[in-house]
Amino acid sequence: MTNNRALNAIGHLYALLDRVPLSLPLLVARAATFSVFLRSGLVKLSDWSATLMLFRDEYKVPVIPYQAAAYLAASMELGCSTLILLGLLTRVSVLGLFGMITTIQLFVYPSAWPDHIQWIGFMLFLLLRGPGAISIDHLISKGLSARSDA
């Protein structure tokens, strides 16, 4: 009997978890993405000369001049993360940050994959499922749907 109760309790818990709207974990994934990249962008802005030296001396991103790479990285971290938090152009912004993570992984910090794979985990969720119902993308989509139905 005790095993049956435990199985029933677990089944009940799973049923409760199944009722959580997908938009809630998507919102958490958006907030996590925002948090990671906003902090990094703000650190860059807090001491721009140190940021430029870091890009020149340590990061050494190929092909683009270090100044352009620094501006691009800070802009993407601040811009894309904010768009993702708002749920505006979410999938496009996620793809932009994926490109940045790929560049960092391949050319700057190849041993940082444990951090990168975590970021990719919650961002992949956003790429595949979109931002959810609590987003500007969703409102725009509903508005476009209503227009096409009219």
Phi, psi and omega per residue, in radians:
M1 nan -0.691 -3.112
T2 -1.078 -0.711 3.106
N3 -1.089 -0.677 3.114
N4 -1.100 -0.746 3.119
R5 -1.100 -0.761 -3.141
A6 -1.096 -0.771 3.117
L7 -1.117 -0.690 3.099
N8 -1.126 -0.729 3.127
A9 -1.105 -0.752 3.112
I10 -1.124 -0.755 3.100
G11 -1.053 -0.715 3.115
H12 -1.126 -0.758 3.118
L13 -1.073 -0.764 3.116
Y14 -1.087 -0.696 3.124
A15 -1.096 -0.699 3.087
L16 -1.119 -0.760 3.134
L17 -1.123 -0.610 3.115
D18 -1.131 -0.355 -3.132
R19 -1.473 -0.193 3.128
V20 -1.162 2.171 -3.141
P21 -1.091 2.442 -3.139
L22 -0.997 -0.498 -3.131
S23 -1.075 -0.467 -3.138
L24 -1.200 -0.947 3.077
P25 -1.133 -0.486 3.065
L26 -1.167 -0.673 3.082
L27 -1.122 -0.695 3.091
V28 -1.115 -0.736 3.115
A29 -1.111 -0.647 3.093
R30 -1.170 -0.733 3.119
A31 -1.143 -0.671 3.117
A32 -1.122 -0.769 3.115
T33 -1.070 -0.824 3.121
F34 -0.996 -0.824 -3.083
S35 -1.052 -0.838 -3.104
V36 -1.074 -0.881 -2.993
F37 -1.445 -0.566 3.091
L38 -1.090 -0.814 -3.136
R39 -1.028 -0.752 3.135
S40 -1.104 -0.739 3.117
G41 -1.141 -0.691 3.137
L42 -1.181 -0.616 3.074
V43 -1.097 -0.742 3.118
K44 -1.041 -0.796 -3.098
L45 -1.211 -0.501 -3.049
S46 -1.129 -0.475 3.078
D47 -2.557 1.451 -3.010
W48 -1.098 -0.653 -3.141
S49 -1.141 -0.648 3.076
A50 -1.176 -0.646 3.105
T51 -1.086 -0.803 3.133
L52 -1.088 -0.708 3.104
M53 -1.116 -0.689 3.127
L54 -1.096 -0.771 3.124
F55 -1.170 -0.622 -3.138
R56 -1.273 -0.795 -2.958
D57 -1.673 -0.529 -3.051
E58 -1.965 -0.862 -3.031
Y59 -1.216 -0.803 3.086
K60 0.774 0.952 3.116
V61 -1.120 2.298 -3.120
P62 -1.262 2.776 3.013
V63 1.355 -0.865 -3.080
I64 -1.675 2.531 3.052
P65 -1.052 2.573 -3.044
Y66 -1.039 -0.597 3.126
Q67 -1.124 -0.778 3.125
A68 -1.123 -0.708 3.122
A69 -1.088 -0.699 3.128
A70 -1.139 -0.816 3.116
Y71 -1.090 -0.765 -3.134
L72 -1.098 -0.806 -3.125
A73 -1.086 -0.846 -3.129
A74 -1.105 -0.742 3.135
S75 -1.092 -0.769 -3.132
M76 -1.181 -0.747 -3.137
E77 -1.075 -0.770 -3.120
L78 -1.348 -0.793 -3.078
G79 -1.249 -0.945 -3.097
C80 -1.122 -0.693 -3.133
S81 -1.124 -0.669 3.123
T82 -1.176 -0.766 3.092
L83 -1.049 -0.717 3.136
I84 -1.132 -0.763 3.114
L85 -1.043 -0.738 3.124
L86 -1.246 -0.347 -3.058
G87 1.309 0.675 3.139
L88 -2.103 2.152 -3.054
L89 0.943 0.714 -2.997
T90 -1.031 -0.919 -3.065
R91 -1.143 -0.680 3.106
V92 -1.122 -0.752 3.134
S93 -1.139 -0.697 3.091
V94 -1.074 -0.756 3.117
L95 -1.068 -0.686 3.089
G96 -1.060 -0.798 3.130
L97 -1.214 -0.559 3.034
F98 -1.030 -0.754 3.109
G99 -1.061 -0.704 3.127
M100 -1.164 -0.774 3.122
I101 -1.077 -0.720 3.132
T102 -1.084 -0.758 3.105
T103 -1.068 -0.809 3.131
I104 -1.072 -0.792 -3.100
Q105 -1.091 -0.771 -3.056
L106 -1.370 -0.684 -2.954
F107 -1.970 -0.348 -3.014
V108 -1.948 -1.028 -3.085
Y109 -2.270 1.325 -3.126
P110 -1.074 -0.424 -3.126
S111 -1.502 0.026 -3.107
A112 -1.561 0.271 -3.095
W113 -1.023 -0.512 3.100
P114 -1.062 -0.651 3.061
D115 -1.247 -0.801 -3.068
H116 -1.091 -0.673 -3.110
I117 -1.191 -0.537 3.057
Q118 -1.163 -0.803 3.137
W119 -1.076 -0.788 -3.135
I120 -1.073 -0.611 3.139
G121 -1.001 -0.920 -3.118
F122 -1.355 -0.442 3.107
M123 -1.329 -0.575 3.085
L124 -1.090 -0.678 3.062
F125 -0.972 -0.776 3.126
L126 -1.199 -0.687 -3.141
L127 -1.117 -0.756 -3.058
L128 -1.381 -0.550 -3.056
R129 -1.944 -0.170 -3.091
G130 1.406 -3.061 -3.019
P131 -1.438 -0.226 -3.109
G132 1.614 3.135 -3.036
A133 -1.285 -0.357 -3.135
I134 -1.641 1.197 -3.067
S135 -2.779 2.767 3.071
I136 -1.213 -0.652 3.089
D137 -0.951 -0.745 -3.126
H138 -1.133 -0.760 3.118
L139 -1.080 -0.736 3.117
I140 -1.104 -0.773 3.136
S141 -1.062 -0.748 3.100
K142 -1.105 -0.718 3.119
G143 -1.113 -0.724 3.123
L144 -1.180 -0.659 3.099
S145 -1.096 -0.778 -3.132
A146 -1.102 -0.675 3.130
R147 -1.146 -0.738 -3.100
S148 -1.248 -0.432 3.107
D149 -1.362 -0.388 -3.061
A150 -1.396 nan nan
